[in-house]
Amino acid sequence: MLSTDDRLRRLLRSRSLHPHHFTARCEIGPFVVANVCAERSLVVELQVQAEEQRQQERAAFLAGLGYTVLRICPRELQRQPGKALRRVRAALRPGR
C-alpha cells in the first residue's frame, strides 16, 4: 500500500498535468518543500494538523517570494484523488 506522500507524488506526475513538472524536495529559503512547480510558482504539500502554525509561517514566507501554497488533506487524497487532481490543475492555470 502506498503512503500518502507517495500518492501525492504519483498524482503530481500524472500525465494530465503535462507540460507542468513538479520537483520533489526542493529548498526554498530556509524551508524544504515537498513538491514545487517552479514555472507556476506553486508548492503542493500535504496538510498536517499538528504542524498548523509552522505551515502558516511557511506559507507566508513562500507567498512573500511569489509562491502559492496548495495544501491537500490526506483524507481527500485517499478518498477523492480526482478532486485533489482538479484542485492542482486549477492552481496551475495562468492568472489563478
C-alpha positions in Angstrom: 0.0 0.0 0.0 1.3 3.5 -0.9 2.0 6.1 1.7 0.1 9.4 1.5 3.4 11.1 0.4 3.8 8.5 -2.4 0.2 9.0 -3.5 0.7 12.8 -3.8 4.0 12.3 -5.8 2.2 9.9 -8.1 -0.7 12.4 -8.6 1.7 15.2 -9.4 3.5 13.0 -12.0 0.1 12.5 -13.7 0.2 12.9 -17.5 -2.9 15.1 -17.2 -0.7 17.8 -15.6 1.7 17.8 -18.7 3.5 20.0 -19.5 3.9 21.1 -15.9 6.7 19.5 -13.9 7.0 19.1 -10.2 10.3 18.8 -8.4 10.3 16.8 -5.2 12.1 18.0 -2.1 13.4 21.4 -3.1 15.0 24.1 -0.8 13.4 27.5 -0.9 15.0 29.8 1.6 15.2 28.1 5.0 12.5 25.6 4.1 12.4 22.3 2.2 9.2 21.9 0.3 7.9 18.6 -0.7 6.7 19.4 -4.3 7.2 22.5 -6.3 6.3 23.6 -9.9 8.8 26.3 -10.5 7.3 27.5 -13.7 4.0 28.3 -12.0 5.5 29.1 -8.5 3.2 26.5 -7.0 4.0 24.5 -3.9 1.8 21.4 -3.2 2.0 19.7 0.2 0.0 17.6 2.5 -1.9 19.3 5.2 -0.7 18.2 8.6 -2.9 19.2 11.6 -0.2 19.0 14.2 2.0 21.5 12.3 -0.6 24.1 11.5 1.4 27.1 12.9 4.5 26.1 11.1 2.6 25.6 7.9 1.2 29.1 8.1 4.6 30.6 8.7 6.0 28.7 5.7 3.1 29.8 3.5 3.6 33.4 4.5 7.3 33.2 3.7 6.7 31.5 0.4 3.9 33.9 -0.6 6.4 36.7 0.0 8.6 35.1 -2.7 5.6 34.9 -5.0 4.7 31.2 -4.4 1.2 29.9 -4.0 0.9 27.0 -1.4 -1.8 24.4 -2.1 -2.4 22.0 0.8 -4.2 18.8 0.2 -5.8 16.9 3.0 -4.5 13.3 3.2 -8.1 12.0 3.6 -9.1 13.8 0.3 -6.1 12.4 -1.4 -7.1 8.8 -0.4 -10.8 9.1 -0.9 -11.1 11.5 -3.7 -7.9 11.6 -5.7 -9.7 13.1 -8.7 -10.8 16.1 -6.7 -7.3 16.6 -5.5 -6.1 16.5 -9.1 -8.7 19.0 -10.2 -7.5 21.4 -7.4 -3.9 21.1 -8.6 -5.0 21.7 -12.2 -6.9 24.8 -11.2 -3.9 26.1 -9.2 -1.7 25.6 -12.3 -3.9 27.7 -14.6 -2.5 31.1 -15.7 -4.0 34.0 -13.8 -5.1 32.0 -10.9 
